[in-house]
Amino acid sequence: MANVKYFGDSFLNSQGYSKAISFDPLRPTESIIIITDAIFKRNFGLKVDSGKYIKPAILYIQVWYN
């Protein structure tokens, strides 16, 4: 998980995103939502609330793998 965090954060930093937009392994769902919203806002100029899509998907994955 540390490698994923390092790779993802390095990629986001190289693309010009601030350190506030980074993956937090202690809060993975919230981190993914923040990153997704920032990418949509910067690249497409859209304000999205990806939480209503990501939260159920993460819950589904957690139930499926447990």
N, C-alpha and C positions, 0 to 999 in steps of 0.2 A: 504494500500500500504506500510505503514511503517513496518507492520509485515512481509510482503513478502520480503522486503529489508533486514530486520534483519535476518530472517530465511535463506535466500539465501546467504548472506554475511557470516553468521556464518558457514554454511555448507562448503563454499569455503575455508574459513580460516582453518577449521578443516582438510581439505584435503591438506593443504599446499600451497594454492595459495596466492599470495601477496595481499596486500590491494588495489593495483592498479586494480586488477581484482575484481570489485564489481559492484553491480547494482546501477545505478543512475536513480531515478524516473523522473528527469528532462530531461534525454536523454535515454529513455527506449530502443529504437531501437539500438542505438550505443552500449549501455551497453550489450545487448543480443549478439550482434555481437562479441564484445571483449571477453565475457565469452565463447561463443561457439568456437571461434578460439583458445583460450587458452586451453580449454579442449581437442580439437582435437590434438593440438600440443603436449601436455604433455602426454596424454594417448595413442595416436596412432602414434606419431612422424610425423604427417602430417601437412603441412602448407596449410590451407584452406582459401578461401575468402568466408566466409558464408554470407557476406553482399548481394551478388547478389541473394541469396535465401531468406534471412530473411526480407529484405526491402519490396519486393513485398508481402510477406505473411502478414506482419504487416499492410501494406496499405489495403490489402484485408479485414483483420479483422476489421480495423477501418471503412471502407466503409460499411461492412456488419452490424456492430453494430450501425451505426448512422442512 
